[in-house]
Amino acid sequence: MTVRTRIAPSPTGDPHVGTAFIALFNLAFARQHGGQFILRIEDTDQVRSNAESEKAIFDSLRWLGLDWDEGPDVGGDKGPYRQSERSEIYSDHIDMLLASGHAFKCYRTAAELDELRAIKKEAGGFSALKFSDLELPEDVVNKRALDDAPYVVRLHVPEEGVCTFKDMLRGDIDMDWNMVDCQVLMKSDGMPTYHLANVVDDHLMEITHVIRGEEWLSSAPKHQLLYKYFGWDMPELCHMPLLRNPDKSKLSKRKNPTSIMYYHRSGFMPEALLNYLGRMGWSMPDESEKFSRDEMFKNFDIQRVSLGGPIFDVEKLSWLNGQWLKELSEEEFIQRFMDWGVNKEFLQPVISHIQPRISTFSDVVPLAGFMLSGHPKISDADFAHKSLEQEQIVKVLQLGLWQLEAIRHWDKENIEQRLFALAKVMDVKIRDLLFPFFVAIAGTPASFSVLDSMAMIGPDLSRARVRNAVNLLGGVSKKAMKKLEKEYRGISQEIESVLS
C-alpha cells in the first residue's frame, strides 16, 4: 500500500497557520513512509471562494517549503483537484445514496427546522434532528416536489446506539448516535457539503490516512457511515490537537496573527515558522528545539504527537526566528534581507509615493520605513485627535477592521470604497475616519496615502496592524463587543447600499 495523505483548504480568506500546521504533519507522515502528499481545494462555497485566496494558499505553503505531489496547479491522475470541478461526480454519488435508501430529500423549510430545534431544546437531551423528526407526510412531500420547492439531501443516521471509530492517537472512540443529526449532503443549490465531498474525494483519490484537526472528531461517525453505505474501506483517522492562544483559547486572529502571509511580510524566516509549527505538539527524539524540515521528516513518528493543546506564542516564535537568523553568514543575511524587502518588486510601487516628498536619500527610511516593519512603534498618545475621543477612535478602527475583513479582492479601490462608505454611514468626515488608520498603519498621520500603503503591504499585515492598534488602545470588552457587533449588523446593510 502506498501511503497517501492530503490537505484540503478552502480558498475563502487569508491562509491560516493552522492549515500549514496540518499540512506539515500530513507531509511529514507521507515522506516518512515514502508516500505522496496531495493538495485539494475545497471551493464548494462559491460565494466566498476566490482565485486570490487560492493563489495565496499556493504561495504561502510553497514559501514554507510544503510542496505537494498532486494538486490543481501540478496535476495528477486523480483530479480534478478543485471540488468545484467535480460536481458531476458528487451528483452521481448522491443518486447512489438516494437509490439505496441511505439518503433522503428533505423539503423542510427554514422556519420548520427552527421550530423542530426549539421543540428539541425545550424537551432537553440531544438536539440532533433525526429522520423521525424531519419526515413529512407523503402528500406534503409530493405537493412540495410538484411545486419545485427547494430541498436538501440528508444522510440517514441511526436513531439510537453507539458508533465506534478508531483514531491513531486516541484509540477507540465511542459516540452516541443520539448526538449525530441527519447531515445535509447536498445543499439546495445542488452543491455538496464538506461531508459528502470529503468522503467521495478521499476515496477516489485513494487517501490512506486522514490527518486533520480535532474539531472534525464529531464528524467521524457521519463519515464512517458514508463509507459503510458506499461499501468502501475507510482511511485511518488521526485528529491533531488544536493550536491555542497563550490564554488556552482556540487560536484566533483576534488574539494572535494567524495568517501565514503576515509572518512572511513581517520578516520571519520560513524555516523558523515551519520549525515552530513542528514543535506544536511534537518533539524530536533528542528534544532539540531547532531543527530543519528534513530533520523533522527523518525523525518523524506520529505517535510522538501530544494531545495537549499546543500554545502558539509569537514571542517564542520570534526567539526561535532569532536563532535561525544568527546562524546565517553575513552574505546569506544580506541576500535573505534583500530577497525579503529590499527588492525591485516590493520597492517599485512605493517609489512614486516617496520620491516627490524627499530631498535626500536619507529621507527615505523615515518616510517609508513602516513599509519594512511588522508593527510600527506607536502609543495611545499618537491617536490623540481634536474631534474624536479615544472610545470613538477604537470604534472607528474596529468597524473599519470588519470592513477590511469583508474585502475579497484587496486593492486600493476596494479599500477606499469600504472605508468611505463607513464614513458616510457613521456621518464622520473621511479625513477624521482615516486619521487612526494612518497611525495604525504608518505610525504617523503625516505619511503618504494610507489607502495606497494598505494596498501595498497587503491584507494580512494591514488587518494585523489595525488589530494591534485596537488592542493598544485597550481593546473592546466582551459586553461592548456584543453591542458593537449588533450595531455593525445594523449599519452593514446601509454600507452595502452605499457601495451598490
C-alpha positions in Angstrom: 0.0 0.0 0.0 1.3 3.5 -0.9 0.6 6.0 1.8 -1.3 9.0 0.5 -2.2 12.0 2.7 -3.8 15.3 1.8 -4.6 18.8 2.9 -7.9 20.4 1.7 -8.1 24.1 2.5 -10.9 26.4 1.4 -9.9 29.5 -0.6 -12.1 31.9 1.4 -9.6 34.1 3.2 -6.1 34.5 4.4 -4.1 31.2 4.5 -4.1 30.2 8.2 -1.1 28.9 10.2 -3.4 26.0 11.3 -3.6 24.9 7.7 0.2 25.0 7.5 0.4 23.0 10.8 -1.9 20.2 9.4 -0.1 20.3 6.0 3.3 19.9 7.7 2.2 16.8 9.6 0.5 15.3 6.6 3.6 15.8 4.5 5.9 14.5 7.2 3.8 11.3 7.6 3.8 10.8 3.8 7.6 11.3 3.5 8.3 9.1 6.5 6.5 6.2 4.6 7.8 7.1 1.1 4.3 8.1 0.2 2.5 11.0 -1.6 1.0 14.3 -0.4 -1.9 15.8 -2.2 -3.3 19.4 -2.2 -7.1 19.6 -2.8 -9.0 22.8 -3.0 -12.4 22.7 -1.2 -14.2 25.5 -3.0 -17.8 24.4 -2.9 -18.6 27.7 -1.1 -19.0 29.6 -4.4 -19.9 32.9 -2.7 -16.8 33.2 -0.5 -14.2 31.2 -2.6 -12.0 33.2 -4.9 -8.9 32.9 -7.0 -6.8 35.3 -5.0 -7.2 33.2 -1.8 -6.4 30.1 -3.8 -3.2 31.7 -5.1 -2.3 32.8 -1.6 -2.6 29.2 -0.4 -0.2 28.0 -3.1 2.2 30.9 -2.4 2.2 30.6 1.4 2.6 26.8 1.5 5.4 26.9 -1.0 7.1 29.7 0.9 7.2 27.4 3.9 8.6 24.5 1.8 5.4 22.4 1.9 5.4 21.0 -1.6 2.7 18.7 -2.9 2.9 15.8 -5.3 -0.6 16.3 -6.8 -2.8 19.3 -6.9 -4.7 21.8 -9.0 -1.5 23.5 -10.3 0.7 20.5 -10.7 -1.8 17.9 -11.9 -2.0 14.2 -11.2 -4.1 11.3 -12.3 -6.7 11.5 -9.6 -8.0 15.0 -10.5 -9.7 17.4 -10.9 -8.3 18.7 -7.6 -10.8 21.5 -7.2 -14.2 20.5 -5.8 -16.0 23.0 -8.0 -14.8 21.0 -11.0 -16.2 17.7 -9.6 -19.9 18.5 -9.3 -20.9 15.7 -11.7 -19.0 13.1 -9.5 -20.9 14.3 -6.4 -24.3 14.2 -8.2 -23.7 10.6 -9.2 -22.9 9.6 -5.6 -25.9 11.5 -4.3 -28.1 9.5 -6.7 -26.4 6.2 -5.5 -27.3 7.1 -1.9 -30.9 8.1 -2.8 -31.4 4.9 -4.8 -30.1 2.7 -1.9 -32.3 4.5 0.6 -29.3 5.7 2.6 -30.2 9.3 2.0 -33.5 11.2 1.5 -34.8 14.5 0.1 -35.7 16.9 2.9 -38.3 19.6 2.0 -38.4 21.1 5.4 -38.4 24.9 5.4 -36.1 27.0 7.5 -38.9 28.0 9.7 -40.0 24.4 10.3 -36.4 23.4 11.1 -36.2 26.3 13.6 -39.4 25.1 15.2 -38.2 21.5 15.4 -34.9 22.6 17.1 -36.8 24.7 19.5 -39.0 21.8 20.5 -36.0 19.5 20.9 -34.3 22.2 23.1 -37.3 22.6 25.3 -37.6 18.9 25.8 -34.0 18.6 26.9 -31.5 15.9 25.9 -29.8 15.8 22.5 -30.8 18.3 19.8 -29.7 16.3 16.8 -32.5 16.1 14.1 -33.4 12.6 13.0 -35.5 11.2 10.1 -38.4 10.7 12.5 -38.2 14.5 13.3 -37.8 15.6 9.7 -40.2 13.2 8.0 -43.2 14.9 6.3 -46.5 13.2 5.2 -46.2 11.8 1.7 -48.9 14.1 0.3 -46.9 17.2 1.6 -43.7 15.9 0.1 -45.4 15.2 -3.3 -47.0 18.7 -3.3 -43.7 20.4 -2.5 -42.0 18.4 -5.2 -44.7 19.4 -7.7 -44.3 23.0 -6.7 -40.5 22.7 -7.3 -39.9 23.7 -3.6 -36.3 23.8 -2.6 -34.9 20.7 -0.9 -31.6 19.3 0.5 -30.4 15.8 0.6 -29.8 14.4 4.0 -28.0 11.3 5.3 -30.0 8.6 7.1 -28.4 8.2 10.6 -29.2 5.6 13.3 -31.6 7.0 15.9 -30.0 5.0 18.8 -27.0 3.0 19.7 -23.3 3.8 19.7 -20.8 4.5 16.9 -17.2 3.3 17.5 -14.3 4.5 15.4 -10.6 4.4 15.8 -8.2 7.3 16.0 -4.4 6.8 15.5 -3.7 8.9 18.6 -6.7 8.2 20.8 -7.5 4.6 20.1 -11.2 3.5 20.0 -13.7 6.4 20.4 -17.4 5.9 21.2 -20.0 8.4 20.2 -23.8 8.1 20.9 -25.8 8.2 17.7 -28.3 10.4 19.5 -25.7 13.2 19.2 -25.5 12.9 15.4 -28.0 14.6 13.2 -29.2 13.7 9.7 -26.3 15.6 8.0 -27.1 17.6 4.9 -25.1 16.1 2.0 -26.3 18.3 -0.9 -27.4 21.9 -0.4 -30.5 23.3 -2.2 -28.2 24.9 -4.8 -27.0 21.4 -5.8 -23.6 21.8 -4.3 -22.3 19.1 -2.0 -21.4 19.9 1.6 -18.0 19.2 3.1 -19.0 15.8 4.4 -20.1 14.2 1.2 -17.3 15.8 -1.0 -14.7 15.0 1.6 -15.5 11.3 1.7 -16.0 10.9 -2.0 -12.8 12.7 -2.8 -10.7 10.9 -0.2 -11.9 7.5 -1.6 -11.4 8.3 -5.3 -8.0 9.9 -4.6 -7.0 6.8 -2.7 -6.2 8.7 0.5 -5.0 6.2 3.1 -4.6 8.4 6.2 -6.7 11.4 7.0 -4.7 13.6 9.4 -6.8 16.6 10.4 -7.7 18.9 13.3 -9.6 17.5 16.3 -12.5 19.8 15.6 -13.5 17.2 13.0 -13.8 14.4 15.6 -17.6 14.9 15.8 -17.9 14.4 12.0 -16.2 11.0 12.1 -19.4 9.0 12.7 -21.1 10.6 9.7 -18.0 9.9 7.5 -17.8 6.3 8.7 -21.5 5.9 7.9 -20.9 7.2 4.3 -18.0 4.8 3.8 -20.2 1.9 5.0 -23.2 3.0 2.7 -20.9 3.2 -0.3 -19.2 -0.1 0.6 -15.7 1.4 0.8 -12.9 1.0 3.3 -12.4 4.0 5.5 -8.9 5.6 5.7 -7.2 5.6 9.0 -8.1 8.7 11.1 -5.7 10.9 13.1 -7.1 14.0 14.7 -4.4 16.5 15.6 -4.7 18.8 18.7 -5.9 22.4 18.1 -3.4 25.3 18.2 -4.2 27.6 21.1 -3.6 31.2 22.2 -1.4 31.7 25.3 -4.7 32.0 27.3 -5.5 28.4 26.1 -8.4 29.6 23.9 -8.6 28.3 20.3 -6.1 30.2 18.1 -7.9 33.1 16.5 -6.9 36.3 14.7 -8.4 38.5 17.4 -5.7 37.4 19.8 -2.9 36.3 17.6 -1.8 36.9 14.0 -3.0 33.7 12.2 -2.3 34.4 8.6 0.8 32.7 7.1 1.4 35.8 4.9 1.5 38.0 8.0 4.6 36.2 9.1 6.1 36.4 5.6 5.6 40.2 5.4 6.8 40.7 9.0 10.2 39.2 8.1 10.1 35.8 9.7 12.2 33.1 8.0 10.1 30.3 6.6 12.4 27.7 8.1 11.8 29.2 11.6 8.0 29.2 11.2 8.0 25.7 9.9 10.3 24.7 12.8 8.0 26.3 15.3 4.9 24.6 13.8 6.8 21.3 14.0 7.2 21.8 17.7 3.4 22.2 18.2 2.5 19.0 20.0 5.5 17.1 18.7 9.2 16.8 19.6 12.4 15.4 18.2 13.7 12.3 19.8 16.6 14.3 21.4 14.2 17.1 22.4 16.2 19.7 20.3 14.3 22.9 19.8 15.8 24.0 16.5 15.6 21.6 13.5 15.0 21.8 9.8 12.2 20.4 7.8 14.2 17.5 6.5 15.5 16.7 10.0 11.9 16.5 11.2 10.9 14.2 8.3 13.9 11.9 9.0 12.9 11.5 12.7 9.1 11.8 12.4 6.9 9.5 14.3 3.2 10.3 14.5 2.9 8.6 17.9 5.1 11.3 19.4 2.3 13.8 19.0 1.0 15.1 22.3 -2.8 15.6 22.7 -2.4 18.6 24.9 -3.4 21.8 23.1 -0.1 23.3 21.9 0.3 27.0 22.6 1.2 29.3 19.7 3.2 32.1 21.2 4.5 34.8 18.9 7.2 35.8 21.4 8.6 32.2 21.4 8.4 32.1 17.6 10.3 35.4 17.5 13.0 34.0 19.7 13.3 30.9 17.5 13.4 33.0 14.4 16.3 34.9 16.0 18.2 31.7 16.4 17.8 31.0 12.7 18.9 34.5 11.8 22.0 34.3 14.0 23.3 31.2 12.1 23.2 32.9 8.7 26.5 34.0 7.3 26.8 37.7 6.6 26.5 37.0 2.8 23.4 34.9 3.4 21.9 37.5 5.7 22.3 40.3 3.2 20.8 38.1 0.4 17.9 37.0 2.5 17.2 40.5 3.7 17.2 41.8 0.1 15.0 39.0 -1.1 12.5 39.8 1.6 12.1 43.6 1.3 14.8 45.5 -0.5 13.9 44.2 -3.9 12.6 45.9 -7.0 9.2 44.1 -7.0 8.4 45.4 -3.5 10.0 48.8 -3.6 8.9 50.0 -7.1 5.2 50.7 -6.1 6.5 52.7 -3.1 8.8 54.9 -5.1 6.1 57.0 -6.8 4.8 58.0 -3.3 8.1 58.9 -1.6 10.1 60.3 -4.5 8.2 63.6 -4.7 8.4 64.0 -0.9 12.1 63.7 -0.3 15.2 65.9 -0.7 17.9 63.3 0.0 18.1 59.5 0.1 18.4 59.7 3.8 14.8 60.9 3.9 13.6 57.5 2.6 13.8 55.5 5.7 12.0 58.0 8.0 9.2 58.3 5.4 8.8 54.7 4.2 10.4 52.6 7.0 7.0 51.4 8.1 6.7 49.5 4.8 9.5 47.3 6.1 8.3 46.8 9.6 6.0 44.4 11.4 4.1 46.8 13.7 5.0 50.5 13.8 6.2 51.8 17.2 3.1 53.6 18.5 1.4 54.6 21.8 -2.1 55.7 22.7 -0.9 59.3 22.7 -0.3 59.0 18.9 -4.1 58.6 18.5 -5.0 61.9 20.2 -7.4 63.8 17.9 -9.2 67.1 18.1 -12.6 65.8 17.0 -12.6 62.1 18.1 -12.4 60.8 21.7 -10.4 57.6 22.3 -13.6 55.5 22.6 -14.7 56.8 19.2 -11.3 56.0 17.7 -11.5 52.4 18.9 -15.0 52.1 17.4 -13.8 53.5 14.1 -10.9 51.2 14.0 -13.0 48.1 14.9 -15.8 48.9 12.4 -13.2 49.7 9.8 -11.4 46.4 10.5 -14.6 44.5 9.9 -15.0 46.4 6.6 -11.4 45.5 5.7 -12.1 41.8 6.5 -15.1 41.9 4.1 -12.9 42.7 1.1 -12.5 39.8 -1.2 -10.2 41.4 -3.8 -7.6 43.5 -2.0 -6.7 46.7 -3.8 -6.8 50.5 -3.3 -10.2 50.9 -4.9 -12.0 48.3 -2.7 -10.3 49.6 0.5 -11.3 53.2 -0.4 -14.9 52.2 -1.2 -15.3 50.3 2.1 -13.8 53.0 4.4 -15.5 55.9 2.6 -18.9 54.1 2.8 -18.3 53.5 6.5 -17.5 57.2 7.0 -20.7 58.2 5.2 -22.9 55.8 7.3 -21.2 56.9 10.5 -21.5 60.5 9.5 -17.8 61.1 10.1 -15.6 63.2 7.9 -13.4 61.0 5.8 -10.2 62.7 7.0 -11.2 62.1 10.6 -12.1 58.5 9.9 -8.8 57.8 8.1 -6.7 59.5 10.8 -6.4 56.5 13.2 -5.7 54.2 10.2 -2.7 56.4 9.3 -1.4 55.9 12.8 -2.2 52.2 12.9 -0.6 51.5 9.5 2.3 54.0 9.3 2.8 55.1 12.8 2.1 58.8 11.9 -0.7 60.8 10.3 2.0 62.5 8.1 2.6 59.6 5.9 1.7 59.2 2.2 -1.7 57.8 1.3 -2.8 55.2 3.8 -5.0 53.6 1.2 -2.0 53.1 -1.1 0.0 51.9 1.9 -2.6 49.2 2.8 -2.9 48.1 -0.8 0.9 47.6 -1.0 1.6 45.9 2.3 -1.3 43.6 1.7 -4.4 42.4 3.6 -2.7 40.3 6.2 -0.3 42.9 7.7 -2.8 45.7 7.2 -5.5 44.0 9.2 -3.0 42.9 11.8 -1.8 46.5 12.4 -5.3 47.7 12.8 -6.0 44.9 15.4 -2.8 45.8 17.1 -4.0 49.5 17.3 -7.3 48.4 18.8 -5.6 46.3 21.4 -3.1 49.1 22.2 -6.0 51.4 22.9 -7.5 49.0 25.4 -9.5 46.8 23.1 -13.2 46.2 23.3 -14.7 44.5 26.3 -17.0 41.4 25.7 -20.0 43.4 26.7 -19.1 46.4 24.4 -18.1 43.9 21.6 -21.6 42.4 21.6 -23.1 45.9 21.4 -20.7 46.9 18.7 -21.4 43.7 16.7 -25.1 44.4 16.9 -24.6 48.0 15.7 -22.4 46.8 12.9 -25.0 44.3 11.7 -27.4 47.2 11.6 -25.2 49.5 9.6 -23.7 46.9 7.3 -26.8 46.9 5.1 -26.5 50.6 4.8 -22.9 50.3 3.8 -23.8 47.7 1.2 -26.4 50.1 -0.1 -23.8 52.9 -0.4 -21.4 50.5 -2.2 -24.1 49.5 -4.7 
